Amino acid sequence: MIAKARHVGSILLLVGLAVTLTACFGHWFTPLQTGTLIVGPPVPVGGRYEVLISVVDMPDGGVAGIELGTDTWPAIAFSNDVDAATIAAEGVSGFRVTAEDYDTGPPAQGCLVAVYGGVPIESGQVLKLSFEATGVPTVTLDEAQIVLTNDVPTWITGWDLTTGAAYYTKEVDAR
């Protein structure tokens, strides 16, 4: 009888130890969450097209700066039906565009830099590109030419690029 109680007690102790270790080391089995830079689809608005660029779940405290290429290595490419002379970038959610340059191509291409003076954002809209086009335009980014920084400033690593998806937020009633 005592041997049986010891056996049951040992099993319960091992189960408790296994549960505790799983809770402590569970992050080993959970994949690392990476952020996403989203380039939305071109949407017609009042005779122009708009493309929203957003971030979701950015690591390292969030994004405080974004560089899309340089004047010698542009990161933004537009389809041939985009009028390069009408391209304009605007910061969203407190971001300011500090530099931008577009080459008429064809195809049109360009680069820009935007910074945020407040607390970096982990999720939200960052930039809005607007332009005129004669057909159904496309906008693509070259991931190799994109630099994201936080407020330290250090480069943010561990993010993916998604093109053609829209970024949506859900409004929550705080009552």
Secondary structure as GFF3:
##gff-version 3
##sequence-region A 1 175
A	DSSP	alpha_helix	2	24	.	.	.	ID=ss1
A	DSSP	three_ten_helix	26	28	.	.	.	ID=ss2
A	DSSP	beta_strand	35	39	.	.	.	ID=ss3
A	DSSP	beta_strand	43	45	.	.	.	ID=ss4
A	DSSP	beta_strand	48	56	.	.	.	ID=ss5
A	DSSP	beta_strand	65	68	.	.	.	ID=ss6
A	DSSP	beta_strand	76	78	.	.	.	ID=ss7
A	DSSP	beta_strand	82	91	.	.	.	ID=ss8
A	DSSP	beta_strand	95	103	.	.	.	ID=ss9
A	DSSP	beta_strand	109	116	.	.	.	ID=ss10
A	DSSP	beta_strand	124	133	.	.	.	ID=ss11
A	DSSP	beta_strand	139	141	.	.	.	ID=ss12
A	DSSP	three_ten_helix	143	145	.	.	.	ID=ss13
A	DSSP	beta_strand	146	149	.	.	.	ID=ss14
A	DSSP	beta_strand	159	163	.	.	.	ID=ss15
###
